[in-house]
Amino acid sequence: MVKNILVISYGIREFDGRLKEIIKSCEQVTKTKILCLTEQNHWKNDNFQYIDIKNRNYLSFTLYWDFFKTAFKLFRKSRKKNKNLVVFIDNFYAAPVGFLIKIFYPKTVVIQDCRELYFAKDMPKFGKLFCILEEKLMKKAKLVFCANKYRSKIMKERFRLKSYPVVFDNIRLLDSSQKSENISEKYVNDFKYQWNVVSSGGYSLGRKTEELIRDFDKLDHDKYGLYIVGNGSESDKLKLDTIIREKNIKNIHFIDRVSMNELKYIVDKCQIGVVSYHQRDLNNEYCSSGKIYEYMGEGLPVITTENIPLVEFCEKNKVGASNNEFDKSLIDVSMNYNYYKQNVDNFMNNLSISDNNNSMANEIEEAINIIER
């Protein structure tokens, strides 16, 4: 009997590129129902059920409790219609739901995506509980996915798993399917530099944004402009604003978090993309950034920090420069722009997102077929 799939995700639909590709992969296999978050509760689709954030903090207790209760209610409702329901648990915050499903309904087939690489010893307060339950779920799940080969190896060893998690790369492009109005008017006075550079990871200091801003100050303010898209903590923003004001930096621009189609417009107006992570823990040291593909999908070469997967990617494909000194990378890429741009175009011409999604779909289908046999 064909099993339906219930995707339970704590991701926000309009901002979560990995979730979008997971859904496409599951839908290739069988009928799929999705529970996720939204800030724009105007979607109309019978296959989706949404938790409207309603101005609540992403990590607030009220939002999470709403998600938690709804997830179990939806699971029980779906299971009544199909006893062979397969549950796909997407991300760290959904792991407790998956774990309890396996406790109370042990025969339920659970598939798990571990998009992050967190360890209980490194996490504060309730983060430890999420880590513990995520690890326990890995050992009960029929199939576990992660984001790159480095993480797969680390997870197999650190969590003492029976097999290596299957790699599902963060390959995705920016989506322009949402309706938009007057985006060009909003940015009529922007993107006037010779080199417009975009960083879409927000302004968290953990993303080395302070170093990025200080290095931009070393460049010609009339030639290089930086657009930081996304948000972060108020204390981080205050510190960055203080640096910009005290050093009289004129070429830094902040843009709050925007929809996918607006981000696509912004990236398309720039020439270089920034992928930046610190190297203080394994989750960041072995990052798996989908931002590389989002930038390159719009034809942009990249500059990245010296994280192992990013260095390997740039060195192998010659699509940008990896250096923790951002100013040096920017000068390198801008001076050799045609070379890097051509390599980006060549890479994207040979990249197949559908092949990546097919690989996940095939793994899911094979796991289900094994159970049915």
C-alpha positions in Angstrom: 0.0 0.0 0.0 1.3 3.5 -0.9 2.1 5.5 2.2 1.3 9.1 2.5 3.9 11.5 3.8 3.4 14.1 6.5 6.1 16.7 6.6 6.4 18.4 10.0 8.7 21.5 9.8 9.5 24.4 12.1 10.6 26.3 9.0 9.0 29.4 7.7 7.6 28.7 4.2 8.4 32.0 2.5 12.0 32.1 3.7 13.1 28.5 3.9 14.7 27.3 0.7 15.7 23.9 2.0 12.1 23.2 3.1 10.9 24.1 -0.4 13.1 21.5 -2.0 12.3 18.8 0.6 8.6 19.3 -0.2 9.3 18.9 -3.9 11.2 15.7 -3.2 8.5 14.2 -1.1 5.8 15.1 -3.6 7.6 13.0 -6.2 7.1 9.9 -4.1 3.5 10.1 -2.9 0.8 12.4 -1.6 2.3 14.8 0.9 0.8 17.0 3.6 2.9 19.8 5.1 2.8 21.6 8.5 5.1 24.6 8.7 5.2 28.3 9.9 4.3 31.4 7.9 4.4 35.1 8.4 2.2 35.7 5.4 -0.9 33.6 6.1 -2.5 34.1 2.7 -1.4 30.8 1.1 -4.2 28.7 -0.2 -3.3 25.0 -0.6 -5.1 22.0 0.7 -1.8 20.2 1.2 -0.5 22.7 3.7 -1.4 23.6 7.2 0.2 26.7 8.7 1.1 28.1 12.1 0.8 31.8 11.7 3.6 33.6 13.5 1.5 36.6 14.2 4.3 38.9 15.3 5.5 36.3 17.8 9.3 35.7 18.2 10.5 32.6 16.3 11.8 31.0 19.4 8.9 32.1 21.7 7.2 29.5 23.9 3.7 30.5 22.7 4.7 29.9 19.0 6.5 26.6 19.7 3.6 25.3 21.9 1.1 26.2 19.1 3.3 24.3 16.6 3.8 21.3 19.0 0.1 20.9 19.7 -0.9 21.3 16.1 1.7 18.8 14.9 0.3 16.1 17.1 -3.3 16.9 16.2 -2.5 16.8 12.5 -0.5 13.5 12.9 -3.4 11.8 14.7 -5.9 13.1 12.1 -3.7 12.0 9.2 -3.0 8.6 10.8 -6.7 7.8 11.1 -7.0 8.2 7.4 -3.9 6.2 6.6 -2.3 3.8 9.1 0.8 3.6 6.8 1.6 7.3 7.2 5.2 8.2 6.9 6.4 11.2 9.0 9.2 13.5 7.7 10.7 15.5 10.5 12.4 18.6 9.2 14.9 20.4 11.4 16.1 20.6 15.0 13.0 22.1 16.5 10.7 19.5 15.1 12.7 16.6 16.5 10.8 16.4 19.8 7.6 15.9 17.9 9.2 13.0 15.9 10.7 11.4 19.0 7.3 11.4 20.9 5.6 10.0 17.8 8.0 7.1 17.8 7.4 6.6 21.6 3.6 6.5 21.4 3.4 5.1 17.9 6.5 3.0 17.5 5.6 1.4 14.2 5.4 4.8 12.5 8.1 5.2 9.9 10.0 8.4 10.5 12.4 10.1 8.1 14.5 12.9 9.5 16.4 15.9 8.1 19.2 17.2 10.3 20.0 20.5 8.6 22.1 21.7 11.5 25.0 20.0 13.5 24.4 20.8 17.1 25.7 19.0 20.2 24.0 19.0 23.6 27.2 20.0 25.4 27.5 23.2 23.4 23.9 24.3 23.8 22.2 26.4 26.6 19.1 25.5 28.6 16.4 24.0 26.4 18.7 23.7 23.5 20.3 20.7 25.2 16.9 19.0 25.3 16.3 19.6 21.6 19.8 18.1 20.9 19.2 15.0 23.0 15.9 14.3 21.4 17.2 14.9 17.9 20.0 12.4 18.5 17.6 9.9 20.0 15.3 10.3 17.0 18.3 9.6 14.6 18.6 6.2 16.1 14.9 5.5 15.6 14.4 7.0 12.2 14.3 4.8 9.1 16.3 7.4 7.1 18.4 10.4 8.1 19.5 13.2 5.8 22.2 15.8 6.4 23.6 18.7 4.3 27.1 17.6 3.2 29.6 14.7 3.3 31.6 16.3 6.2 28.6 16.4 8.5 27.6 12.8 7.5 31.0 11.5 8.7 30.9 13.5 11.9 27.4 12.5 12.7 28.1 8.8 12.1 31.1 9.0 14.5 29.8 11.4 17.2 26.3 9.9 17.5 27.4 6.3 16.9 24.9 5.7 14.2 24.6 2.4 12.4 25.0 4.0 9.0 26.1 7.3 7.5 23.3 9.9 7.1 22.4 10.4 3.4 23.6 13.7 1.9 21.0 16.1 0.6 22.8 19.2 -0.6 21.4 22.7 0.0 20.9 23.3 -3.7 18.2 25.9 -4.3 17.5 29.0 -6.3 15.7 32.2 -5.3 12.0 32.0 -5.9 10.2 34.8 -7.7 6.8 33.1 -7.8 5.2 35.3 -5.1 3.4 38.5 -6.1 5.3 41.7 -5.8 4.5 45.3 -6.3 6.8 48.3 -7.0 10.0 46.7 -5.9 12.0 48.8 -8.3 10.5 51.9 -6.9 11.6 50.9 -3.4 15.2 50.6 -4.4 15.4 53.5 -7.0 18.3 55.1 -5.1 20.3 51.9 -4.4 22.8 49.8 -6.3 24.7 52.7 -7.7 28.2 51.5 -6.9 30.6 49.9 -9.5 30.7 46.9 -7.2 27.4 46.2 -5.4 27.9 43.4 -2.9 25.1 41.5 -1.1 25.2 39.5 2.2 21.9 37.9 2.8 22.7 36.2 6.2 21.5 39.1 8.4 23.7 41.2 10.7 24.4 38.7 13.4 28.0 39.2 14.8 28.2 35.4 14.7 28.3 35.7 10.9 31.4 37.8 11.1 29.5 40.9 10.1 31.6 43.2 12.2 34.8 42.0 10.3 32.9 42.4 7.0 32.0 46.0 7.8 35.5 46.9 9.0 37.0 45.4 5.8 34.6 47.4 3.7 35.9 50.5 5.3 39.3 49.7 3.8 37.9 49.8 0.3 37.1 52.8 -1.9 33.7 53.9 -0.6 32.6 55.2 -3.9 33.4 51.9 -5.8 32.3 49.3 -3.3 28.9 49.2 -1.5 27.6 46.5 0.8 23.9 45.5 1.2 23.3 43.4 4.3 19.9 41.7 4.1 18.1 40.1 7.0 18.0 40.7 10.7 19.6 39.8 14.1 19.6 40.9 17.7 19.2 44.5 18.7 22.5 44.5 20.6 24.3 43.3 17.5 22.7 46.0 15.4 23.5 48.6 17.9 27.2 47.6 18.0 27.4 47.7 14.2 25.6 51.1 14.0 28.1 52.4 16.5 31.1 51.3 14.4 29.6 52.7 11.2 28.9 56.1 12.9 32.3 56.4 14.7 34.3 55.5 11.6 32.0 57.4 9.3 31.5 54.5 7.0 29.3 55.5 4.0 29.1 52.4 1.9 27.1 50.0 4.2 23.3 49.6 3.8 21.0 47.5 5.9 17.8 45.9 4.5 15.4 44.1 6.8 14.4 40.5 6.0 12.4 40.3 2.7 10.4 37.8 0.7 12.2 35.4 -1.7 11.1 37.4 -4.8 12.4 40.7 -3.3 15.7 39.0 -2.3 16.0 37.8 -5.8 15.6 41.4 -7.1 18.3 42.6 -4.7 20.7 39.9 -5.6 20.1 40.4 -9.3 21.1 44.1 -8.8 24.5 43.1 -7.2 27.7 41.8 -8.7 29.2 39.7 -5.8 27.7 37.6 -3.0 29.0 37.1 0.5 28.9 33.8 2.4 30.2 34.2 5.9 30.3 31.9 8.9 32.5 31.8 12.0 34.7 28.7 12.7 34.1 28.3 16.4 32.0 25.1 16.3 31.4 22.2 14.0 28.0 23.4 12.8 29.6 26.5 11.3 33.0 25.1 10.5 31.3 22.5 8.3 28.6 24.8 7.1 26.5 23.8 4.1 25.3 27.1 2.7 22.5 27.3 0.1 23.3 31.0 -0.3 26.1 30.0 -2.7 23.6 28.6 -5.1 21.2 31.5 -4.6 23.9 34.0 -5.6 25.3 31.9 -8.4 21.8 31.3 -9.7 21.7 35.0 -10.4 25.1 34.9 -12.0 27.1 36.3 -9.0 30.7 35.1 -8.1 31.1 34.8 -4.3 33.5 35.6 -1.5 33.4 33.3 1.5 35.0 32.8 4.8 37.6 30.0 5.3 35.2 27.3 6.4 36.3 23.9 5.0 33.3 23.2 2.7 33.4 26.7 1.4 37.1 26.7 0.7 36.8 23.4 -1.1 33.9 24.6 -3.2 35.6 27.8 -4.3 38.9 26.1 -5.0 37.4 23.3 -7.0 35.0 25.3 -9.1 36.9 28.7 -9.3 33.7 30.6 -8.7 35.0 33.0 -6.0 37.6 33.6 -3.3 37.8 32.2 0.2 39.6 34.4 2.7 38.7 35.7 6.2 40.0 39.0 5.0 37.1 40.2 3.0 38.7 43.2 1.5 41.4 41.0 -0.1 38.8 38.6 -1.5 36.7 41.5 -2.9 39.7 43.0 -4.7 40.6 39.6 -6.1 37.1 38.9 -7.4 36.5 42.4 -8.8 39.9 42.5 -10.6 39.3 39.1 -12.1 35.6 39.4 -12.5 35.1 38.0 -16.0 37.1 34.9 -15.1 35.0 34.2 -12.0 31.7 35.1 -13.7 32.4 32.7 -16.6 33.1 29.9 -14.2 29.8 30.7 -12.3 27.9 30.5 -15.6 29.6 27.2 -16.6 28.8 25.7 -13.2 25.2 26.7 -13.2 24.7 25.5 -16.8 25.7 22.0 -15.5 23.8 22.1 -12.3 20.5 20.2 -11.9 18.3 21.0 -8.9 15.9 18.4 -10.1 18.7 15.7 -10.0 19.4 16.7 -6.4 15.7 16.5 -5.5 15.4 13.2 -7.3 18.2 11.8 -5.2 16.2 12.5 -2.0 13.0 11.2 -3.6 14.7 8.0 -4.6 16.1 7.4 -1.1 12.7 8.0 0.4 11.0 5.7 -2.1 13.5 2.9 -1.5 13.1 3.2 2.3 9.4 2.9 1.9 9.6 0.0 -0.5 11.9 -1.9 1.8 9.4 -1.6 4.6 6.5 -2.7 2.4 8.4 -5.8 1.2 
